[in-house]
């Protein structure tokens, strides 16, 4: 039988506010067992992360644990010592005391969602791991460094001896997350808490991280609490699932019972949204049948973008980074074209070159405006590009950083109309109020600031700003990746509604295959700056022609526990360059 290593009993974590006390965690009870994975799922604001932070007493002030027990059973682990208590209640320890600091990292370790903010920017990765080891073990600096290098090798970071000497900013997103894992397992913890460790990663890197965690768990027998809102990941790794909603655990059980016979209405809605994203939108199919795509709205021909980097002593050595390599594509009137690929594949750079934010190195971008005139945007001077920007608009990935916090919603949405000189005064305010209605926000939002809105509402504000000048083409750059699955459906359906009403065409950039499948008519797959495959979305998803596309699709976790382990990962190996 598996043994309970961590027990959470009737936990209540509160945050005092001006309007009273807010219970972020409300009477939660959970058990994490040795060698098993408990997946904690739910949407943003459900209390998942606060529950995890409560275990280690790192709840942001003024939050505090008001009630309950968090029992760490040391006698269930191989590393317990005779001079230590068998069971200790972490909730009773002072948040800044020696006792809890001795437990963090040694008995219970945590992998945070955003490794860039969790890792020090001024210390090498190796030194950060050394510090974590020497904090808990009497070991020399040299031996700790050797172990740090070995840990980086365990998490499959290339050339770990050299990688240990590098800084956080020199690592890619996937490598940073691996470094965080190396630091977390440095002292062989009995419990590992992983808070959305793969949310910001591409599907291929996500699959590698999940494989790595499972392998480490098998080798060490550690218990794992895995926090996520990705039900595909849950289906793949969970031994037990706990669903949270408004601070409470509303449903618990094994993955099969939760996925196939969910009892709670919230779990049913969550799974329905997941299944909805697993196939093309019926509304989109009906729209396309009624109004097939027209002529080209945008033609990109052999677009190339180089960045010139300086390195070496005094920056005298020049290197060329090819961000987009000879890309050719076509977006037709009323069509949704998806661009997919991993981080660094050139998706965002391609979108920004098309819009004219970045100057292209070579190639052409032929845009046909509503007046029927076709213009090569790559050749336009900046003052003329401003006119084109009224017809080619962008929706950004992060609804938090893309809105000016010092401007009201009315000012944000009205700004492009004000700059275009089409509206001012009462007419501008009336038009902004109409746009708020269109995106499903109350007109009372007009004089409020972005911080007063949720992530989904902020994205609606960003969409209202994009459609304000009545554009022809919208470039959506990871427009739903920061949102929960139910919010993604809402935003995608809103975009389809706007498309039908305004005759829009979408260039939809994403690394989420499910979103592309739901929303897009055709798909272009990018790898290292090149478009390696283009075709109808369903044809590419069901029968990919290129090896890289097959690799990308094989890494997507399937939200079905019955198919766990049946998805054979295909690792893409590029053909070696021929010898000169």
N, C-alpha and C positions, 0 to 999 in steps of 0.2 A: 504493500500500500504506500501511496505517496504521503508525505508528512507535511503538515502546515508549517511554513517558515515565517509567514507574516499574516497576522489576523487584524483586520480593521473592524471594530465593533462600535456600532451606533455613533459614528463620527459626525460631529457638527462643527463646521468652520464658518465663522461669521465675519462680515465686514461692516463696521459702523458707518453710516452715511448721514447726510443732513436730513434725509427723509425716514430715518429709522435704521434698524439693523437688517442687513441683507444676508441671507443664508446661502452661501455658494455651495456648501455641502450640507445636506440635510438628512441626518440619521442613516448614513451609509455603512453597510457591513459587507466585508469582502474577505476572502481567504485566498492566499497565494501559496501554492504547494511546490515542494522541491521537484525540479526537473519538468515542471509544467508551465504553460503560458496562459495567463488570464488576460483576455482582451477587453479593455474598457472602451466602449464605443458611445457615440452621441455627437450631436452637433455643437458648434461653438457656443460657449456659455452654459453648457450642461453641467459643468463642475468636474470634468475629468482631470484637468491639469491641477486644479486646486486640491483635489483628493491626493494626487501624487505628491505635490509639494508639501502637503500636511504631514505625510509620512516622514519626511526629512526635516520638518520644521523650517521650511524656507518660504512660507507664505508671505507675500508682499504685505508690508504694513499699510493700513492698520489692521489687516486681517489677523485672526487668531483662532486657535482651536478652543471652542467653547465647551465641548463635551465629548465623551467617548474614549475609547482605548485604541492604541496602535501597538499590538504585541509582536515583538520580534523574538522568535523561539530559537535561541542560539544552540540549544542542545540537539537540535535536529540537523545541525551542519557539522561537517568534518573539521572545520577550523575553530570550533569553540574551545575555550581554554577552561581549565578547572577553577581558576580564580575569578571567573566571570559568572554573573547571574545566568541561570538557565533561560529565563524569560524576562524581558524588560519592556516596560510600557513607554514607548517613544513619546507619546502625547504628554507625559508628565515631566519630561526633561526640559530644562530651560533652553529656549531657542538659540541662545548665544553661549551656552555652557560647554565645558570641556567634554562632557559625556556624549552629547549629540554630535559634536565635531569628530569624536573618535569613531563614531558609527558611520558617518557619511563617507562613502568611498570604500570603507573596509568591509562592513557588513551589508550595507545597502548603497548601491550606486545608481546614478541617474544619467541618462542620455537626453540632452535637451533638444527641442525642435529646431532651433536656429544655431548651428555650430559657430557661425561667424561672431555672434554676440556672446556665446558661451566660452569661447577660447580667447586667451590674451593676445592682443595684436603686437605686443612688445617683447614677448618671450618666444623662443623657438619651441616647436612642438615637442621635441625631445626633452627640453628643460621643464615643460609643463607636466609631462608624464613622470619625470624624475621627482618633481615636487610632490605629486600625488602618492608616489611609492614611499618616499622617505618620511612623509607625514605620519604614516602608520607602521612602518617597519624599520628596525635598526639595521640599516644597510649602508654601505659606502656609496659615495656618489658615482664611482666608476661602475660598481655592480648594478646600481640603479639605472645608469645609462645603458649598460648592456641589455638589461631587461626591457628598457623602453624600446630599443632597436628591435629586440625579439618580438615585442608586442605589435609593433608596426608591421613586422613580417607576418605575424599571425593574421592581421586584418588585411593582408594582401596589398600593402602599399609598396609600389615598386622601389627598389634600391633603398631599403629602410635606413641603412647607415647614413646615406646622404639626406634622405627625407627628414630625419630627426633634427637636422641642423637648419631646416627651413622654417619660415614664419607662416602664420595662418593665411595671410593674403596670397602666399605663393601656392596654396592648395586649391584644387577645384572643390565644388560643393560636395561631391561624393567622397573625395579624399578627406575633407574636413570631418564629415560624419564618421568615417572610419577612424580618424584620429581620436574623436570623441569616444568611440567604442573602446579603443585601445586604452584610453585613460580610465574609462569606467571599469574595465575588467582587470586593471593593473594589480589590484590587491585581492583578486579572486572573491568578489562579493557573493554572498549567499542569495541576495535578491537584486535583480536588475530592473529598474523602472525606465522604460523607453517611451518618452513623451513625443508622439508624432515624429519618430526619427526619420521617416521616409517621405513626409508630406511634400517637401520642397524639391524632391529629387525626381529625375526621369525614371521611367518604368524599368529600364535596363539596370540602372544603378540601384533602384529600389529592390529589384530582385536579388542583386548581389548582396545588399545589406541584410536582407531577410535570410538568405542562405547562410551568411556569415553568423548571424545571431543564433540560428538553429544549430549550427555546427558547434559553436561555443557552448551552448546550453547542453548539448549532448555530451560534450567532453567534460564539463565541470559539474553538471547536475544542478545548476543554479535555477532558482525560481524567477519567472519573468512576468512583470505587469506591463503590457503593451497597450499604449493609448493611441487610438486612431479613429478617423471617421471613414476610412476606406474599407468597405465591406468585403472587397476582394482579398485584401490582406488578412482580414479576420478569418475568412473561409479557409485560407491557406495555412495559418499558423496556430489558431486558437485551440486550446484544450477546453477552455470554458469561456463564455461570453457574458459580460455584464453590460446592460444598456442603461445609460444615464439620461435623465431628462429633468431640467430645472432643479439640479442638485440632488436628485434622488435616483437610486437604482430601481428602475421600473420593471426590469426583466432579467432573469439569470438562467443559464442552462448550458448544455453542450451545444456546439455549433449547429449540428444537424437539426435539433429541436427548435432552436431560435430561428434558423433560416426557413425551415419548412412549415413549422406550426407556431408562429409567434402569437403570444396571447394578448399583448398590450397593443392598443391602437397606434401608439407612437412608433413602436417597432415595425408594425405593419406598414405605416406610411414611409418609414425610412427605407425598408426593403423594396417597397413599390417604386420609390424614386430610383433606386439602384437598378432595378430590372428595366425601368423605362429608358435609362441611359444605355442599355445594352443592345438597343436596336434603333433603326432610323425613326425619326419623328413622323408619326402618321399624318400630322398636319403639314409637314414639309413635303411629304410625298404627294399629298392632295394639291398643294399649291403648285408644285412642279407640273403635275398632270394638267391642271387648269391653265397655267401660264408657263410654257417651256421657256428656258433661257433664250434671250435674244442674241443680238450681235455683240461683238467684243466691247466691253467697257474699259478694259485695261489689257494691254499686251506688253509683256516684258521680254526683251530680246537680248540674250547674251550679256546680262547684267553682271558686272564684276566689281567687287569692292576690296581694295587692298588697304591695310594699315601699315605704316612704316614705323618700325620700332628702333630705338637706339639702345645699345648695350655696350659692355666692355668699358675700359678705362676712358673717362671723360665723354662717354657716350659716342665714341667715334665709330663703333661697329654698327652697321645698319642691317636690319633684318626686315623681311616682308612677311606680314601675316595676311593670308588670303581668307577673308571672312565670307565672301560670296564669290563663287567660281562659275562664271558663264551660265547663269540661271536664266531659263526661258520658261514662261508660263502665260496663260491667258485666262482672264476672268470675264465671263459674259454677263450681259444685263440680267439682273434678277437671280444670279447664281451665287451659291456659297462655295467657295474654294478653301479647303483646309490645308494648312502647311504644318506638317508634323516632323519631329526629330528631337534628338537629345539637346541638352544645354550645350551651347557652343557650336551647334550645327549651322548657324547663320540665319535662323528664322527671323529673329527680331531685326537684325541688321538688314535683311532683305526688305522687310516691311518699311523700315525707316528710309531706306534708299528709294523705294517706290514713292513714298510720300514726299521725298525731297528734303528730309531732315538731315540725312547724310549725303554728301556729294559722292556720286558714283565714279569709279575709276574708268570704266568703259561700259558700253552697252546703251540701250534705249528703253524708255518707258513711255509707251504711246497710250495716252488717256483720251477718251472720247467724252466730252462734256454733254450736259443736257441740251446745249444748242447744236449738237451734232458735229462740232469741230473737233478734230483730233490733233493733239499736241504732244511733242516729245518733252516730258517733264524734266528729263535729264539735261536738256539744253536751255531751260528757262532761267533767266536771271532772278534773283531773290524777290524783287518787287513784283514780278509777275507770278512767282510761285505763291505769293500770298492770296491771289485770286483763286488759284487752283486748290488751295487748302480749304476753301469754302465747300468744295465738292468732294474732297478726299479727307475724311476725318478719322481720328484714332480713338479707340477705347483702350485704356491702359490696364495692366495686370493688377496693380495694387490700388484698391479703392481708398486706401488710407493716405498714401503719400502723393497720389495724383491730384488731390484737391487742396487748394490753398487754405490752410486753417484760419487765416486772417480775413477771409472773404466770406460773405453770407452765401447761401445757396443761390439766391437771386442774382448776386453779382457773378458767381461762377458760371451759371448757365447763360446769363445775358452777355458775358464778355465777348464771345465771338460775334454776336450781333452788333454790339457796340463798336468793335473794331472794324467790322465790315461797313458800318455807317448806314445800316438798313433800318435800325430801330433805336429809339431813345425815349427817355421820359416815360409817360404813361403807356405808350405803345409797347415799349420794351418790357415793362412790368406785366402788361397783359399777355404778351407773347410767352414770357417765362412761366406765368401761371398756367397757360395752355400746355406748355411742355411738361410741367409737373403732372398735370392730369394724364398726359399721354403715357408717362412712365410709371403711373400708379402711385404717385406721392401726393399728399394733401397740399393744398395751396398755402396752408399755414406754415409749410416748410420754408417758404420764400425768404423769411428774415432770420432764419436760424443758421447756425454754423455747422460745419461738417462733423465736429466731435459729438454732436447730439444724435447722430444716426448710426445704425448698425452697418456691418460690412455690405450686406445686400442692398440696403438703402443707398449707401454711398455709391455703389456701382450704378444704381439707377440714376443718380445725379450725374455721374460721368457720362452715361448714355444720353441723358437729356442735353448735356453740353455738346456732345458729338453731333446730335441730329438737329441742333438749333438752326444752322444755316441751310437746312434741307439739302444734305449732300447726296451724291450719287453712289459713292463707294465708301464703306467703312472698313478700316483695318482694325481688327480686334486682336490685341496682343495678349494672349493668356488671360482673357477678360473674365474667366470664371474659375481660374485655378486657385484663387484665395478663398473661395466660397465653399460652404457645405453642399452636399449632393442635392438636397431639396431646393436650396437657393439657386444652384446651377440650373436646374430645370426651369425655375421661375424666370431667370434672366434669359435663358435661351429661348423660351416661349415668348418673352417680351420682344426679343430681337426679331423673331419670326413675325410677330404682330406688326412691328414697325416696318419690316420688309414688305409685307403685303400692303400696308397702308401707303408707304412712300416710294415703293419701287426700288429699294436699295439692293446693292450687291455687296457681299461680304468676303473679305480676305481674312480667314479665321486662323490665327496662329496658336498652336497648342501642342503640348506633349501628351495630352489626355486623349487616348484613342476613342474612349467611350463618348466623349463630348463631340469629337469630330464625326463619329458615326451617326450620332443623333442629329446633328445640325447641318452637315455639309453634303453637297451633291457630288463633288469631286475632291480628290486629295492629291497633294504633292508631298513626297517624302524627301527630306533633306538630310544629308550626312556630310559633315566637314565642308560646308559651303556649296556642295553640289546637289542638284535635284536628281535623285537616283531613280525615281519612279513617279509616274503620274497616271491617274485613271479614275473611273467611277469609284466612289467610296466603298460600296459593298463588294465590288470586284477585287479591289486592292486588299480589303480586310479579309475576304474569304479565300482569295487565291493570289497572294503576293508573288510578283515575278522576281524581284531583286532579293538577294540574300540578306541585305541589311534590313529590309522591310520585314522579312520572315523573322529575323532576330528580334526586332522591335515588338512585333505582335506576340511572339512566344513569351515575352517577359511580362505581359499584362496579366495580373492576377484575376482569376475567374471567381465571381461571387457565388460559388456553389461548393459547399464542403464535400459533396460526393465526388467532385472532380479533383480533390486535393492530390497533388503529386502526379497527376496525369499529364500535366502540361510540360512537355519536354522542352527545356530551354535550348535555344539555338544561339550559340555565340558567334558573332560575326567576326571573321578574320579577313582583313583586306588582303587582296593579292599583293605579294611583294613586288616592289618596283624592279623592273628588269635592270640588270647590271649595265653600266655605261660601256 
